[in-house]
Amino acid sequence: MRSTFNFTVMGNLAGLIFALASLAVSSTLATSSRPHVILILADDYGFHDIGYHGSKIKTPVLDKLAGEGVKLEKYYVQPICTPTRSQLMTGRYQIHTGLQHSVIHPWVPNSLPLDETTLPQKLKEYGYATHMVGKWHLGFYKEECVPHKRGFDSFFGYYNGQEDYLTHIRAGGFDFRDNDNLATNYNNTYSSFVFAEHAKKVILGHNKSQPLFLYIPFQAVHAPLEAPASYIEPYKTIFPANKSRQIYAGMAACMDEAIGNITATLKSTGLYDNSVIIFSTDNGGIIQQGGNNWPLRGWKNTLWEGGVRAVGFVHSPLLPKQVLGTVNHQLIHVSDWFPTIVEGLAKGDTKGTKPLDGYNVWPCISENKASPRNEILHNIDPLTVIHQGKRWKNSTFDVRVRAALRSGDWKILTGVYGSVNWIAPPSSGIVPFYPNVVKDQVVFLFNITADPNEYNDLSGKYPEVVDSMLEKLANYNKTAVPCVYPLPDPKSDPRFHGGVWGPWR
């Protein structure tokens, strides 16, 4: 009996070991089959400023990647840095995270709420290695707020919204880090090149059997305007009367080259064959800083199309042949990347997150299926109010509040003046059209499908549509959390921290 019993136990143990081994192999295969995701974000990059939108700025790498992938031509982001990044990281509208107003400044005790699940945190549940190289701009006043405490295995870059490209200093404080360590050996080294080299280092050191999520939010082409002289030189004859445009173009050229170097490294390591590359801007360009959003109306920090409609594309050898080289006109928003990457690419689920405002649009991109999205709430900012504006009769939404909503063919803007215009590309010779603006008007309505450049205000012609859109805004506003925008904290001053920006509470 004993020998029979031992034989049975041993047999059961062998079966258990075999089952566990099979499960481990199955798990490894499932993990390794998940695609690598390379998410690249350009900063303050104008809608017009990429080659395939007719720009005189040369962007051969981006043009080739987009041309061999899927161009997203009805793709939207937020009009400024922090809100776009917050929605990218959470899949949730800024009215649901308290970041409705402005950006997170270096000296304020604020951050992406710590109870939000971030994209890298979710991807780690599915076996991903997660790395970030570049600009954070989602708060750093406490240790818990910084990138490598919010789901990234490693972080190389800076916490703030802007800094010098060579000295890596912002407002008297040094801000360049390798995880918790100060990265002090990159003085006089241009950030686009530094970020590209570090991204290459991450790729070269990556275990190929593990899926990789690499987030690369470039500093370029955000102010201050700085680029190596050799990159600026070709644009002195192209934009002879506009020095800002010359430097901006050189910055864009540097970023384009850097992305080419990163892509080449993906190919040399073999990771490219199982990679999805996503490119996005974070908001529209700044005219005074050399950017251009032609033919769209407006610029960064406005809710007109020039502030929120973005350059975006997806490039991957995993895309079906029938969509390669196509232009996608489905409605897509930056908040969609969270569920798209988690569900559509990593084959996971979004359980455990707060309710998402984004959708999985991978079938829309990879199969050209209809977008599940019909609306985009561009924002409701309760701290920006035009007090001299007129109320809309019978509306439950205060139209003096700065807000915008896209629903189907319609777009409404409230709390704004119509003085925001169209700026033609420098040296183009184009004279923009300027329609009449009604004095004290704060509500604008457009059929954005028929009129993507926002020439013809229809609020007077279709008041019933305005009523309907305002009701939608009122309903969204009921779901908003209080806006978090604290006063500056003197304790943040780098002078109290060895001349360095960093957590202070």
C-alpha positions as CSV (number, residue, x, y, z in Angstrom):
1,M,0.0,0.0,0.0
2,R,2.8,2.4,0.9
3,S,4.6,1.9,-2.4
4,T,1.3,2.4,-4.3
5,F,0.7,5.5,-2.3
6,N,4.1,6.9,-3.0
7,F,3.8,6.1,-6.7
8,T,0.5,7.9,-6.8
9,V,1.8,10.9,-4.9
10,M,4.9,11.1,-7.2
11,G,2.6,10.8,-10.2
12,N,0.4,13.6,-8.9
13,L,3.5,15.7,-8.2
14,A,4.9,15.1,-11.7
15,G,1.5,16.1,-13.2
16,L,1.4,19.2,-11.1
17,I,5.0,20.1,-12.0
18,F,4.1,19.5,-15.7
19,A,1.0,21.6,-15.4
20,L,2.9,24.5,-13.7
21,A,5.6,24.3,-16.3
22,S,3.0,24.4,-19.1
23,L,1.3,27.3,-17.4
24,A,4.7,29.2,-17.1
25,V,5.4,28.5,-20.8
26,S,1.9,29.6,-21.8
27,S,2.3,32.8,-19.6
28,T,5.7,33.5,-21.2
29,L,4.3,33.1,-24.7
30,A,1.3,35.3,-23.9
31,T,3.6,38.0,-22.5
32,S,6.1,37.9,-25.3
33,S,3.3,38.0,-27.9
34,R,2.1,41.3,-26.6
35,P,3.5,44.1,-28.8
36,H,6.0,46.7,-27.7
37,V,4.5,50.1,-27.6
38,I,6.6,53.2,-28.3
39,L,4.6,56.4,-27.5
40,I,6.2,59.6,-28.8
41,L,4.8,63.0,-27.8
42,A,6.0,66.3,-29.4
43,D,5.5,69.5,-27.4
44,D,3.8,72.6,-28.8
45,Y,4.1,71.2,-32.3
46,G,1.9,73.0,-34.8
47,F,-0.6,71.3,-37.0
48,H,1.0,72.7,-40.1
49,D,4.5,72.0,-39.1
50,I,5.0,68.5,-40.4
51,G,6.0,67.8,-44.0
52,Y,2.8,65.9,-45.0
53,H,0.7,68.9,-44.0
54,G,2.5,71.0,-46.6
55,S,5.1,72.5,-44.3
56,K,8.4,73.9,-45.6
57,I,10.0,72.4,-42.5
58,K,11.7,69.1,-43.5
59,T,10.5,66.1,-41.4
60,P,11.5,63.1,-43.6
61,V,11.5,60.6,-40.7
62,L,8.0,61.5,-39.5
63,D,6.7,61.7,-43.0
64,K,8.0,58.2,-43.8
65,L,6.6,56.7,-40.6
66,A,3.2,58.3,-41.1
67,G,3.2,57.5,-44.8
68,E,3.8,53.8,-44.2
69,G,1.3,53.7,-41.3
70,V,-2.1,55.3,-40.6
71,K,-2.4,59.1,-40.4
72,L,-5.0,60.3,-37.9
73,E,-6.6,63.3,-39.4
74,K,-9.5,63.8,-37.0
75,Y,-7.4,63.4,-33.9
76,Y,-7.7,65.7,-30.9
77,V,-5.8,66.6,-27.8
78,Q,-6.1,69.3,-25.1
79,P,-4.9,72.9,-25.7
80,I,-2.1,72.9,-23.1
81,C,0.5,70.5,-21.7
82,T,-0.6,69.2,-18.4
83,P,-4.2,68.4,-19.4
84,T,-3.2,66.4,-22.4
85,R,-0.6,64.4,-20.4
86,S,-3.1,63.8,-17.6
87,Q,-5.7,62.4,-20.1
88,L,-3.0,60.3,-21.8
89,M,-1.9,58.8,-18.5
90,T,-5.4,58.1,-17.1
91,G,-7.9,57.9,-20.0
92,R,-10.1,60.4,-18.1
93,Y,-11.2,64.0,-18.9
94,Q,-9.5,66.7,-17.0
95,I,-12.9,67.7,-15.4
96,H,-12.7,64.3,-13.6
97,T,-9.2,64.8,-12.2
98,G,-9.4,68.4,-11.1
99,L,-7.0,69.7,-13.7
100,Q,-9.5,71.9,-15.6
101,H,-7.5,75.1,-15.3
102,S,-4.1,75.9,-16.7
103,V,-1.0,73.7,-16.1
104,I,0.9,72.5,-13.1
105,H,3.5,75.2,-12.4
106,P,6.8,74.2,-10.7
107,W,6.0,76.1,-7.5
108,V,2.5,74.8,-6.7
109,P,1.7,71.7,-4.6
110,N,-0.3,69.8,-7.2
111,S,-0.1,66.7,-9.3
112,L,-2.0,64.1,-11.2
113,P,-4.2,62.7,-8.4
114,L,-2.5,59.9,-6.6
115,D,-5.6,57.8,-6.6
116,E,-5.7,57.6,-10.4
117,T,-4.4,54.5,-12.1
118,T,-1.8,55.4,-14.7
119,L,-1.2,53.7,-18.1
120,P,2.2,52.3,-17.1
121,Q,0.7,50.9,-13.8
122,K,-2.0,49.1,-15.8
123,L,0.5,47.8,-18.3
124,K,2.7,46.3,-15.6
125,E,-0.2,44.0,-14.7
126,Y,0.3,42.4,-18.1
127,G,4.0,41.9,-17.9
128,Y,5.3,45.1,-19.5
129,A,8.6,46.8,-18.7
130,T,7.7,50.5,-18.5
131,H,10.2,53.3,-19.2
132,M,9.9,57.1,-19.6
133,V,12.3,59.4,-21.3
134,G,11.5,63.1,-21.4
135,K,9.1,65.7,-19.9
136,W,6.7,64.8,-17.1
137,H,4.8,67.9,-16.2
138,L,2.3,66.1,-14.0
139,G,3.5,67.3,-10.6
140,F,6.4,66.5,-8.3
141,Y,5.8,68.3,-5.0
142,K,5.8,64.9,-3.2
143,E,8.0,61.9,-3.8
144,E,4.9,59.8,-4.6
145,C,4.1,62.1,-7.6
146,V,7.2,61.5,-9.7
147,P,7.2,59.2,-12.7
148,H,9.0,56.2,-11.3
149,K,6.6,56.2,-8.4
150,R,3.6,56.3,-10.8
151,G,4.2,53.1,-12.7
152,F,7.5,53.6,-14.7
153,D,10.3,51.2,-14.0
154,S,12.7,54.0,-14.9
155,F,12.6,57.7,-15.6
156,F,15.1,59.9,-17.4
157,G,14.2,63.5,-18.0
158,Y,12.7,66.5,-16.2
159,Y,9.7,67.2,-14.0
160,N,8.7,70.7,-15.1
161,G,7.0,72.2,-18.1
162,Q,10.0,73.8,-19.7
163,E,13.7,74.5,-19.2
164,D,16.8,75.4,-21.1
165,Y,17.7,72.8,-23.7
166,L,21.4,72.9,-22.9
167,T,21.8,73.8,-19.2
168,H,18.5,72.0,-18.2
169,I,17.7,74.9,-15.8
170,R,14.2,76.4,-15.2
171,A,13.8,79.6,-13.3
172,G,17.0,79.2,-11.3
173,G,16.7,75.5,-10.6
174,F,18.3,72.5,-12.2
175,D,15.8,69.9,-13.4
176,F,17.4,66.8,-15.1
177,R,17.1,63.4,-13.5
178,D,17.9,59.7,-13.9
179,N,15.3,58.2,-11.5
180,D,16.2,59.8,-8.2
181,N,19.7,60.9,-9.2
182,L,20.6,64.3,-10.7
183,A,21.8,63.9,-14.3
184,T,24.5,66.5,-14.0
185,N,26.8,65.3,-16.8
186,Y,24.7,66.6,-19.7
187,N,25.4,70.3,-19.5
188,N,25.6,71.8,-23.0
189,T,24.1,68.7,-24.5
190,Y,20.9,69.4,-26.5
191,S,18.0,67.6,-24.9
192,S,16.6,66.0,-28.1
193,F,19.8,64.2,-28.6
194,V,20.1,63.3,-25.0
195,F,16.6,61.8,-24.9
196,A,17.2,59.9,-28.2
197,E,20.5,58.4,-26.8
198,H,18.8,57.4,-23.5
199,A,15.8,55.9,-25.4
200,K,18.3,53.9,-27.5
201,K,20.0,52.7,-24.3
202,V,16.6,51.5,-22.9
203,I,15.9,49.6,-26.2
204,L,19.3,48.0,-26.3
205,G,19.1,46.8,-22.7
206,H,15.6,45.5,-23.0
207,N,14.8,41.7,-22.6
208,K,13.2,40.8,-25.9
209,S,10.9,38.2,-24.3
210,Q,9.2,40.9,-22.3
211,P,6.8,43.5,-23.8
212,L,8.1,47.1,-23.6
213,F,6.2,50.3,-23.1
214,L,8.5,53.2,-23.8
215,Y,7.0,56.7,-23.4
216,I,9.1,59.5,-25.0
217,P,7.6,63.0,-24.5
218,F,10.2,65.2,-26.2
219,Q,10.9,68.7,-24.9
220,A,10.9,69.9,-28.5
221,V,9.5,72.2,-29.9
222,H,8.5,74.0,-26.7
223,A,10.0,77.4,-25.8
224,P,12.7,78.5,-25.2
225,L,13.7,78.6,-28.9
226,E,17.1,76.8,-29.0
227,A,18.7,74.5,-31.6
228,P,22.2,73.7,-32.8
229,A,23.3,76.3,-35.4
230,S,23.7,73.7,-38.2
231,Y,20.0,72.8,-38.0
232,I,18.9,76.4,-38.1
233,E,21.1,77.4,-41.0
234,P,19.0,75.8,-43.9
235,Y,15.9,77.7,-42.7
236,K,17.5,81.2,-42.8
237,T,16.8,81.4,-46.6
238,I,13.4,79.6,-46.3
239,F,12.1,82.0,-43.6
240,P,14.3,85.0,-44.0
241,A,12.1,87.5,-42.2
242,N,11.2,85.3,-39.2
243,K,14.0,84.3,-36.8
244,S,11.6,82.5,-34.5
245,R,10.5,80.3,-37.4
246,Q,14.1,79.6,-38.3
247,I,15.0,78.3,-34.9
248,Y,11.7,76.5,-34.4
249,A,12.2,74.7,-37.8
250,G,15.7,73.7,-36.6
251,M,14.2,72.3,-33.4
252,A,11.7,70.3,-35.4
253,A,14.5,68.9,-37.6
254,C,16.5,67.8,-34.6
255,M,13.4,66.0,-33.1
256,D,12.8,64.3,-36.5
257,E,16.4,63.1,-36.6
258,A,16.2,61.9,-33.0
259,I,13.1,59.8,-33.8
260,G,14.8,58.4,-36.8
261,N,17.7,57.2,-34.5
262,I,15.3,55.6,-32.1
263,T,13.5,53.8,-34.9
264,A,16.7,52.6,-36.3
265,T,17.7,51.1,-32.9
266,L,14.3,49.3,-32.7
267,K,15.1,47.7,-36.1
268,S,18.7,46.8,-35.2
269,T,17.5,45.0,-32.1
270,G,14.6,43.1,-33.8
271,L,12.1,44.8,-31.5
272,Y,10.6,46.8,-34.4
273,D,8.9,43.7,-35.9
274,N,6.7,43.4,-32.8
275,S,6.3,47.2,-32.1
276,V,3.5,49.8,-32.4
277,I,4.8,53.3,-32.7
278,I,2.3,56.1,-31.8
279,F,3.1,59.7,-32.5
280,S,1.1,62.6,-31.1
281,T,1.4,66.3,-30.4
282,D,0.3,67.6,-27.0
283,N,-1.4,70.8,-28.3
284,G,-1.3,73.4,-31.0
285,G,1.7,75.5,-31.8
286,I,2.5,79.0,-30.5
287,I,2.6,81.6,-33.2
288,Q,4.9,83.9,-31.2
289,Q,7.3,81.0,-30.7
290,G,7.5,80.0,-34.4
291,G,4.7,77.5,-34.6
292,N,1.9,77.4,-37.1
293,N,-1.5,75.6,-37.2
294,W,-2.7,76.6,-40.7
295,P,-5.4,76.3,-42.0
296,L,-6.9,75.9,-38.5
297,R,-8.1,78.8,-36.4
298,G,-6.3,79.6,-33.2
299,W,-3.2,78.3,-31.4
300,K,-2.0,76.8,-28.1
301,N,-4.2,77.6,-25.1
302,T,-7.3,78.1,-27.1
303,L,-10.2,75.8,-27.7
304,W,-10.4,76.6,-31.4
305,E,-9.3,73.8,-33.7
306,G,-5.7,75.2,-33.9
307,G,-5.3,74.6,-30.2
308,V,-6.9,71.1,-30.0
309,R,-6.6,69.3,-33.3
310,A,-3.4,67.5,-33.4
311,V,-0.8,65.8,-35.6
312,G,-1.0,62.1,-35.0
313,F,-0.3,58.7,-36.6
314,V,0.3,55.1,-35.9
315,H,3.1,53.1,-37.5
316,S,3.6,49.4,-37.1
317,P,4.6,46.3,-39.1
318,L,1.7,44.6,-37.2
319,L,-0.9,46.7,-39.0
320,P,-2.9,44.9,-41.7
321,K,-1.7,45.7,-45.2
322,Q,-5.0,47.1,-46.2
323,V,-4.6,50.1,-43.8
324,L,-0.9,50.9,-44.5
325,G,-0.5,54.2,-46.1
326,T,-4.1,55.3,-45.4
327,V,-5.6,58.4,-43.8
328,N,-8.0,57.8,-41.0
329,H,-10.9,60.3,-40.6
330,Q,-12.5,58.7,-37.5
331,L,-13.0,60.8,-34.4
332,I,-10.2,60.0,-31.9
333,H,-9.1,61.7,-28.7
334,V,-5.9,61.6,-26.6
335,S,-7.9,59.9,-23.7
336,D,-8.5,57.0,-26.1
337,W,-4.8,55.8,-25.9
338,F,-5.2,54.4,-22.4
339,P,-7.9,51.8,-23.3
340,T,-6.6,51.4,-26.8
341,I,-3.1,50.3,-25.6
342,V,-4.4,48.3,-22.6
343,E,-7.3,46.5,-24.3
344,G,-6.5,46.8,-28.0
345,L,-2.7,46.1,-27.9
346,A,-1.9,44.4,-24.5
347,K,-5.1,42.4,-24.7
348,G,-5.9,43.3,-21.1
349,D,-8.8,45.0,-19.4
350,T,-9.3,48.3,-17.6
351,K,-10.8,46.9,-14.5
352,G,-9.7,48.6,-11.4
353,T,-9.5,52.1,-12.9
354,K,-11.9,54.9,-12.3
355,P,-14.6,55.3,-15.0
356,L,-12.8,56.0,-18.3
357,D,-13.7,58.7,-20.8
358,G,-11.6,57.1,-23.5
359,Y,-12.5,54.3,-25.9
360,N,-10.6,51.4,-27.4
361,V,-10.1,52.7,-31.0
362,W,-7.7,50.0,-32.1
363,P,-10.4,48.4,-34.4
364,C,-10.9,51.9,-35.8
365,I,-7.2,52.3,-36.6
366,S,-6.3,48.8,-37.6
367,E,-9.5,47.9,-39.5
368,N,-10.9,51.3,-40.4
369,K,-14.0,50.5,-38.4
370,A,-16.3,53.3,-37.2
371,S,-15.1,55.1,-34.1
372,P,-17.0,54.3,-30.9
373,R,-16.7,58.0,-30.1
374,N,-19.3,60.6,-31.1
375,E,-18.3,63.4,-28.6
376,I,-15.3,65.1,-27.2
377,L,-15.5,67.3,-24.2
378,H,-12.6,69.8,-25.0
379,N,-12.9,71.3,-21.5
380,I,-15.0,73.2,-18.9
381,D,-12.8,75.6,-17.0
382,P,-14.7,77.2,-14.0
383,L,-11.8,79.5,-13.2
384,T,-11.8,81.2,-16.6
385,V,-15.0,83.3,-16.9
386,I,-15.8,86.3,-19.1
387,H,-17.8,88.4,-16.7
388,Q,-19.0,91.0,-19.2
389,G,-20.4,88.3,-21.5
390,K,-24.1,87.8,-22.1
391,R,-26.0,84.8,-20.7
392,W,-27.8,82.5,-23.1
393,K,-31.6,82.6,-22.7
394,N,-33.0,79.7,-20.7
395,S,-29.6,77.9,-20.5
396,T,-28.7,75.9,-17.4
397,F,-25.0,76.3,-18.4
398,D,-23.3,79.6,-17.8
399,V,-22.0,80.5,-21.2
400,R,-19.5,83.0,-19.7
401,V,-17.4,80.0,-18.6
402,R,-14.7,78.9,-21.0
403,A,-15.8,75.6,-22.4
404,A,-16.0,73.6,-25.7
405,L,-17.7,70.5,-26.8
406,R,-17.7,68.5,-30.0
407,S,-20.8,66.3,-30.6
408,G,-21.3,64.7,-34.0
409,D,-21.0,67.4,-36.7
410,W,-21.4,70.2,-34.1
411,K,-18.9,72.1,-32.0
412,I,-19.8,74.8,-29.5
413,L,-17.5,77.2,-27.7
414,T,-18.5,79.4,-24.7
415,G,-16.7,82.0,-22.7
416,V,-14.5,83.1,-25.6
417,Y,-14.2,86.0,-27.9
418,G,-14.0,85.7,-31.6
419,S,-10.8,87.7,-32.0
420,V,-8.7,84.5,-32.4
421,N,-7.9,84.3,-36.1
422,W,-6.0,82.3,-38.7
423,I,-2.3,82.8,-39.1
424,A,-0.9,81.9,-42.5
425,P,2.4,80.0,-42.7
426,P,5.4,82.4,-42.8
427,S,6.7,83.2,-46.2
428,S,3.6,81.7,-47.8
429,G,2.1,84.9,-49.2
430,I,-1.4,83.7,-48.1
431,V,-3.7,86.4,-46.8
432,P,-6.2,84.8,-44.3
433,F,-9.9,85.5,-44.3
434,Y,-11.3,87.4,-41.3
435,P,-15.1,87.2,-40.8
436,N,-17.0,89.9,-38.8
437,V,-17.1,89.4,-35.1
438,V,-20.2,90.4,-33.1
439,K,-19.4,92.6,-30.1
440,D,-19.6,90.8,-26.7
441,Q,-20.4,87.5,-28.3
442,V,-19.3,84.6,-26.1
443,V,-21.1,81.6,-27.7
444,F,-20.0,80.2,-31.1
445,L,-21.5,77.2,-33.0
446,F,-19.9,75.5,-36.0
447,N,-20.7,72.6,-38.2
448,I,-17.2,71.3,-37.7
449,T,-17.5,68.6,-40.3
450,A,-18.5,71.0,-43.1
451,D,-16.5,73.9,-41.7
452,P,-13.3,72.4,-40.0
453,N,-11.6,75.8,-40.0
454,E,-14.4,77.5,-38.1
455,Y,-15.2,80.3,-40.5
456,N,-19.0,80.4,-40.2
457,D,-20.6,80.9,-36.8
458,L,-24.1,79.3,-36.8
459,S,-25.2,80.2,-33.3
460,G,-27.7,82.8,-34.5
461,K,-29.1,80.5,-37.3
462,Y,-29.5,77.4,-35.1
463,P,-30.4,78.5,-31.6
464,E,-32.1,75.1,-31.0
465,V,-28.7,73.3,-31.6
466,V,-27.1,75.8,-29.2
467,D,-29.7,74.9,-26.6
468,S,-29.0,71.2,-27.1
469,M,-25.2,71.6,-26.9
470,L,-25.5,73.7,-23.8
471,E,-27.6,71.1,-22.1
472,K,-24.9,68.5,-22.9
473,L,-22.3,70.8,-21.3
474,A,-24.5,71.2,-18.3
475,N,-24.7,67.4,-17.9
476,Y,-20.9,67.0,-18.2
477,N,-20.5,69.8,-15.7
478,K,-22.6,67.8,-13.2
479,T,-19.9,65.1,-13.3
480,A,-17.0,67.4,-12.7
481,V,-14.9,67.3,-9.6
482,P,-13.7,70.6,-8.0
483,C,-10.9,72.3,-9.9
484,V,-7.6,72.0,-8.0
485,Y,-5.4,75.0,-8.5
486,P,-3.5,75.8,-5.3
487,L,-1.5,78.9,-4.5
488,P,2.3,78.9,-5.0
489,D,4.3,77.4,-2.1
490,P,7.5,79.4,-1.2
491,K,9.0,76.2,0.1
492,S,9.3,75.0,-3.5
493,D,12.0,77.5,-4.3
494,P,15.2,75.7,-5.6
495,R,17.3,78.0,-3.5
496,F,16.1,75.9,-0.5
497,H,17.1,72.7,-2.2
498,G,20.6,73.1,-3.4
499,G,19.5,74.9,-6.6
500,V,17.4,71.9,-7.7
501,W,13.8,71.5,-8.5
502,G,12.4,68.5,-6.7
503,P,9.8,67.2,-4.1
504,W,9.6,69.6,-1.2
505,R,6.8,68.2,1.0
